[in-house]
Amino acid sequence: MPDENVPPGQKRFARGVWDGDFLPEVSLGNGIISPFVTLSLEPMELGLCTEKPFENYPSWAERMLALRDAPEIGPLRLAYWETLLRSADERASAKNHTTITK
């Protein structure tokens, strides 16, 4: 974001998420546990990733372009899916915010 402060000593950051941030273990329900993970923001870079765990994987932009250009998906279906995902995210964020402020 334009007004986002550059964290000292960090090479990658986006919307308050910093490369190397930790996500704790969390229960997803039905006995499924998501393990503790360290976030890597390398896929947001352009070009082939060079660091583990994304070594030799294409960047996020390259993967999205491949989806857009795939005959079975295409730009309209990809835009539709993005709209659904963003709408669900906004609703969940608004619902969570309402719960916290009460």
C-alpha positions, 0 to 999 in steps of 0.5 A: 500500500502507498502509506505502508512503512517499510519494516527495517531489515525485511526484504518482502512485505505486503499489507502487514504480512512480513516475510518470515512471519509465523502462523500458529497451529490451528484446528480446522475442525473434524480433527484436521490440524493445520501445522505451525508454518513460517510464511514465505513471500517469495512467490510475490516476486517476479520470475522463478523462485529460488528459495525453499520451499518454493525453489524452482516454482513460478512466481504468483504472477506467472501462475495466474497468467497460466490460469488465465491462458488455460483453455479450460479456465480463461479470463472470464472464469478466473475473474468470476472465481476472484469475485467470489473469493473477494466477496467471501473474504469481505463478508467474513472480515466484516462478520469477524470485525462486528464480533470483535467490537461488540 
